[in-house]
Amino acid sequence: MHKNEPPIAQIAATLSSERKRSGLSIAEVARQANIAKSTLSQLENGVGNPSIETLWAICVVLDIPVSRLLEAPKQEIKVIRYGEGVTVASKRKTYQATLLAACPPNANRDIYMIEVAPGQPHYSEPHNQGVIEHVLIMQGSARLGLVSESYELNEGDYICYPGDLPHMFEALQEGTRAILISEHR
Protein backbone atom coordinates (compact mmCIF):
# COMPACT_ATOMS: atom_id res chain seq x y z
CA MET A 1 0.00 0.00 0.00
CA HIS A 2 3.07 2.25 0.38
CA LYS A 3 3.99 4.40 -2.66
CA ASN A 4 6.09 7.49 -1.91
CA GLU A 5 8.12 8.41 1.14
CA PRO A 6 7.24 11.65 2.93
CA PRO A 7 9.60 14.52 2.00
CA ILE A 8 11.85 14.33 5.06
CA ALA A 9 14.00 17.34 4.01
CA GLN A 10 10.87 19.53 3.71
CA ILE A 11 9.55 18.18 7.02
CA ALA A 12 12.89 18.85 8.74
CA ALA A 13 13.22 22.44 7.51
CA THR A 14 9.64 23.41 8.22
CA LEU A 15 9.43 21.58 11.54
CA SER A 16 12.52 23.30 12.89
CA SER A 17 11.38 26.79 11.82
CA GLU A 18 7.82 26.29 13.11
CA ARG A 19 9.04 24.95 16.45
CA LYS A 20 11.38 27.92 16.86
CA ARG A 21 8.57 30.30 15.84
CA SER A 22 6.41 28.79 18.59
CA GLY A 23 9.14 29.41 21.17
CA LEU A 24 8.97 25.79 22.36
CA SER A 25 11.97 23.54 22.95
CA ILE A 26 12.33 20.13 21.34
CA ALA A 27 11.69 18.56 24.74
CA GLU A 28 8.47 20.56 25.28
CA VAL A 29 7.04 19.81 21.82
CA ALA A 30 7.89 16.12 22.25
CA ARG A 31 6.28 16.04 25.70
CA GLN A 32 3.07 17.73 24.51
CA ALA A 33 2.90 15.56 21.37
CA ASN A 34 3.51 12.43 23.47
CA ILE A 35 6.46 11.32 21.34
CA ALA A 36 10.09 10.64 22.19
CA LYS A 37 12.40 13.65 22.22
CA SER A 38 14.83 11.62 20.07
CA THR A 39 12.09 11.11 17.44
CA LEU A 40 11.48 14.86 17.16
CA SER A 41 15.21 15.58 17.10
CA GLN A 42 15.71 13.03 14.30
CA LEU A 43 12.88 14.56 12.26
CA GLU A 44 14.36 18.05 12.64
CA ASN A 45 17.69 16.59 11.44
CA GLY A 46 16.07 15.05 8.35
CA VAL A 47 16.22 11.45 9.57
CA GLY A 48 13.33 9.02 9.81
CA ASN A 49 10.05 8.08 8.21
CA PRO A 50 7.33 9.60 10.42
CA SER A 51 3.80 8.19 10.60
CA ILE A 52 0.83 10.45 9.95
CA GLU A 53 -0.07 10.12 13.64
CA THR A 54 3.32 11.50 14.68
CA LEU A 55 3.04 14.42 12.26
CA TRP A 56 -0.50 15.24 13.41
CA ALA A 57 0.51 15.13 17.07
CA ILE A 58 3.40 17.54 16.44
CA CYS A 59 1.22 19.86 14.37
CA VAL A 60 -1.45 20.02 17.07
CA VAL A 61 1.22 21.26 19.49
CA LEU A 62 2.57 23.78 16.96
CA ASP A 63 -0.97 24.77 15.84
CA ILE A 64 -0.22 24.28 12.16
CA PRO A 65 -1.79 22.05 9.46
CA VAL A 66 0.11 18.86 8.59
CA SER A 67 0.34 20.01 4.99
CA ARG A 68 2.72 22.80 6.04
CA LEU A 69 5.28 20.10 6.87
CA LEU A 70 4.74 18.19 3.63
CA GLU A 71 4.66 20.87 0.96
CA ALA A 72 5.61 24.52 0.62
CA PRO A 73 2.63 26.57 -0.67
CA LYS A 74 2.92 27.46 -4.38
CA GLN A 75 0.77 29.27 -6.94
CA GLU A 76 0.67 27.01 -10.01
CA ILE A 77 -1.38 24.52 -11.99
CA LYS A 78 -0.87 21.09 -10.47
CA VAL A 79 -1.92 17.66 -11.69
CA ILE A 80 -1.26 14.68 -9.44
CA ARG A 81 -1.65 11.29 -11.06
CA TYR A 82 -2.74 8.39 -8.91
CA GLY A 83 0.31 6.97 -7.13
CA GLU A 84 2.49 10.08 -7.58
CA GLY A 85 1.52 12.31 -4.64
CA VAL A 86 3.32 12.84 -1.35
CA THR A 87 2.10 9.97 0.82
CA VAL A 88 2.42 9.39 4.56
CA ALA A 89 1.41 6.01 6.01
CA SER A 90 -0.04 5.12 9.37
CA LYS A 91 2.00 3.12 11.87
CA ARG A 92 0.07 -0.03 10.84
CA LYS A 93 0.40 0.66 7.09
CA THR A 94 -3.34 -0.01 6.60
CA TYR A 95 -4.13 3.72 6.34
CA GLN A 96 -2.32 6.32 4.30
CA ALA A 97 -2.92 9.94 3.35
CA THR A 98 -1.75 11.52 0.09
CA LEU A 99 -1.65 15.32 0.12
CA LEU A 100 -3.47 16.64 -2.94
CA ALA A 101 -3.55 20.36 -2.14
CA ALA A 102 -1.93 22.23 0.72
CA CYS A 103 -3.78 25.13 2.23
CA PRO A 104 -2.47 28.30 0.58
CA PRO A 105 -1.84 31.46 2.61
CA ASN A 106 -5.06 33.08 3.82
CA ALA A 107 -7.10 29.94 3.08
CA ASN A 108 -8.12 27.31 5.55
CA ARG A 109 -8.23 23.84 4.05
CA ASP A 110 -6.06 20.92 2.96
CA ILE A 111 -7.17 18.10 0.64
CA TYR A 112 -6.03 14.47 0.95
CA MET A 113 -6.82 11.19 -0.77
CA ILE A 114 -7.18 8.47 1.87
CA GLU A 115 -6.59 4.78 1.12
CA VAL A 116 -7.56 2.31 3.83
CA ALA A 117 -7.35 -1.48 3.95
CA PRO A 118 -9.89 -3.51 5.91
CA GLY A 119 -8.87 -4.74 9.31
CA GLN A 120 -8.58 -2.68 12.44
CA PRO A 121 -10.16 0.78 12.53
CA HIS A 122 -7.79 3.75 12.26
CA TYR A 123 -8.30 5.98 15.31
CA SER A 124 -7.19 9.61 15.17
CA GLU A 125 -6.46 11.80 18.14
CA PRO A 126 -8.06 15.26 18.08
CA HIS A 127 -6.43 17.70 15.65
CA ASN A 128 -6.10 21.45 16.16
CA GLN A 129 -9.02 23.31 17.77
CA GLY A 130 -11.75 24.12 15.24
CA VAL A 131 -10.71 21.61 12.57
CA ILE A 132 -13.64 20.15 10.61
CA GLU A 133 -13.14 17.07 8.44
CA HIS A 134 -15.19 16.49 5.28
CA VAL A 135 -14.97 12.99 3.76
CA LEU A 136 -16.37 11.77 0.43
CA ILE A 137 -16.16 8.00 -0.22
CA MET A 138 -14.85 7.49 -3.77
CA GLN A 139 -14.61 3.70 -3.78
CA GLY A 140 -15.61 0.91 -1.41
CA SER A 141 -17.31 1.43 1.94
CA ALA A 142 -16.27 2.47 5.42
CA ARG A 143 -17.43 3.19 8.95
CA LEU A 144 -16.23 6.61 10.03
CA GLY A 145 -16.93 9.71 12.06
CA LEU A 146 -16.48 10.43 15.72
CA VAL A 147 -15.41 7.56 17.96
CA SER A 148 -18.63 8.22 19.90
CA GLU A 149 -20.82 8.42 16.77
CA SER A 150 -19.77 6.72 13.54
CA TYR A 151 -21.68 5.90 10.35
CA GLU A 152 -21.39 3.38 7.52
CA LEU A 153 -20.83 5.13 4.19
CA ASN A 154 -20.72 3.76 0.65
CA GLU A 155 -19.41 5.09 -2.68
CA GLY A 156 -20.61 8.66 -3.23
CA ASP A 157 -21.60 9.19 0.43
CA TYR A 158 -20.33 12.24 2.33
CA ILE A 159 -19.81 12.98 6.03
CA CYS A 160 -18.61 16.02 7.97
CA TYR A 161 -17.51 15.91 11.63
CA PRO A 162 -15.37 17.85 14.13
CA GLY A 163 -11.73 16.83 13.64
CA ASP A 164 -10.86 18.28 17.04
CA LEU A 165 -12.59 15.33 18.72
CA PRO A 166 -11.41 11.67 18.66
CA HIS A 167 -12.47 10.16 15.32
CA MET A 168 -12.06 6.97 13.33
CA PHE A 169 -12.04 5.42 9.84
CA GLU A 170 -12.56 1.70 9.23
CA ALA A 171 -12.55 0.28 5.71
CA LEU A 172 -15.25 -2.33 5.16
CA GLN A 173 -14.03 -3.39 1.69
CA GLU A 174 -10.68 -3.83 -0.06
CA GLY A 175 -9.71 -0.84 -2.18
CA THR A 176 -11.56 1.73 -0.08
CA ARG A 177 -10.56 5.27 -1.08
CA ALA A 178 -11.89 8.64 0.02
CA ILE A 179 -11.25 12.35 -0.35
CA LEU A 180 -10.62 14.10 2.98
CA ILE A 181 -10.83 17.88 3.24
CA SER A 182 -9.40 19.18 6.49
CA GLU A 183 -10.90 22.62 7.14
CA HIS A 184 -9.07 24.84 9.61
CA ARG A 185 -11.26 27.46 11.27
N, C-alpha and C positions, 0 to 999 in steps of 0.2 A: 504494500500500500504506500510505501515511501518513495517519493519521486526526487525532490530537490532538497538540498540542505538549506537551513536558514542562513542568511547572509551574516556570518559571525563578525566580520569586520565592521559592517554597518551597525550591528547590535552593540559591539564594543564601543565604537566612537560615540554613538548617541547615548548609550547607557551612562557612560562616564560623564558626559556633559550635562545630562539631565539630573544625575545624582548630585553633581556639584552645584547646579542651579538651585536644587532643592535645599542645599545647605546640610544635607544628611551625610553621615559617614557611611562607609561600606558596612561596618558592623551594625549600624542602626537600620539601614535599609534591609539587610539580611534578616535581622531580628523581626522587624515588622512584617516582612514577606514570608517568614517562617521557612527560610532556606539557610543552608550553610554559608557562612562568611566566605569560605574558600570557593564555593560555587559562584558567588557574585564576583569575587576577585578574578576568577578565571574568565568569566564572561567579559568583564571590563578589559582584560588582557587579550581578548580575541581567541580564547581557547574554549572548546566545549561544543556541545550540541544540545541547547536547552529545549525542554519540553514547552508546549504552549502554556501549561499550568504554571511553570516557573516564570515565564515572561509576563503572564497576567498578574501573578502575585507581586512581582517587582513594579509593574506599571500602576497597580492600585496604590502602592506606597508612594510612588512618584507623581501620581495623579496625571498620567498621560495615557493616550491610547496605545495599544500594542503595536499598531501600524507604524508609529513613530520610530520604533526600534527596527522595523523590518525594511522600511523604504523611505528615502528622503522625498518630500513632496515635490512634484514637478508639474509644469503646465505643458502638456503635449497630448497628442493622440496616442492611445495605447491599445493594442490588441494582445490578449493573452490567450494562447491556444491551450486546450486541455493538456495538462501534464507539464506545462512550462512555467507556471507561476511559482512565487516564493512560498514554500510549504513548510509548516512546522507541525510535527507530530506530537501526539499525546505520549505520556509515559508508557502506556500499554500498546501503542502503535495501532489501535483499532479506531482512532479518531484523529483526523488531521484537518488543519485549516490552511487554505491557500488564499493569501491576500490578493484581492482583485483590484481594489482601489483604496488607497490611503486617504484619509481625511485631509483635504487641502486646508491651508490657513483660512481662518474665519468660517469654516464649515464644521459640521459636527457629526460626521458619520464615516464609518469604514465598511467595506464590503468584502466578504469572504465566501469562498465555496467550501462547504464542509463535506467530507467523505467519511462515512462511519460504517464499520463492519458490525454485524450482529454479535452479540455476546453480552458482556457486562455493560450496563449503562455508563455513560461518561458524565460524571458529576463535576460541575464548575462552582468554585467558590464565588462569592459576590465580587463583581467588578467595581469600578469607580462609582461613587454616588451619582445617581441620576441616569445611569446608562440604561437604555431600553434596547432589547434585542428583537429584531424582526426576522422571522425564518419562513422561507418558502421552500416546500419540498419539491425538488425537481424530478427525482426518481426514487422509487421504492416507498417504504413507509417507516414511520418512527413514532416513538412515544417521547414527548418533550414538553418543556415548560418549567414551571417552578417545581422544586422537589416536593413541595406541599400540594401542588395542583398541576398534574401533567395530563396531556391529551394525546390520543393516537391520531396521527395525520398521515394522509396518503398523497400521492402525486398531485400537485396543483394546490394543495391545502396550505394555508398561511396561519401563523400564530405570532403574537406580539406579547412580550412579558418583561417585567423589570429585571434587567441584568445585574442589578445591585442587590439581588437576593439569591440564595442558593438555587441553582437550576441544573437541569439534566437533559441529556439527549441519548436515546437508546434506539439503535437501528433494529427494525423488525424484519428486514429483508437484506440479502446480499446486494451490493451495489447501491446502497442508499446514499443519495447526494442531495444537498440543500444549499440555498443561498442564505447567508446570514448577514444582515445589516446591523451593525452595532452603532447605535445613535447615542451621542454624548450630549447631554443637556447641561 
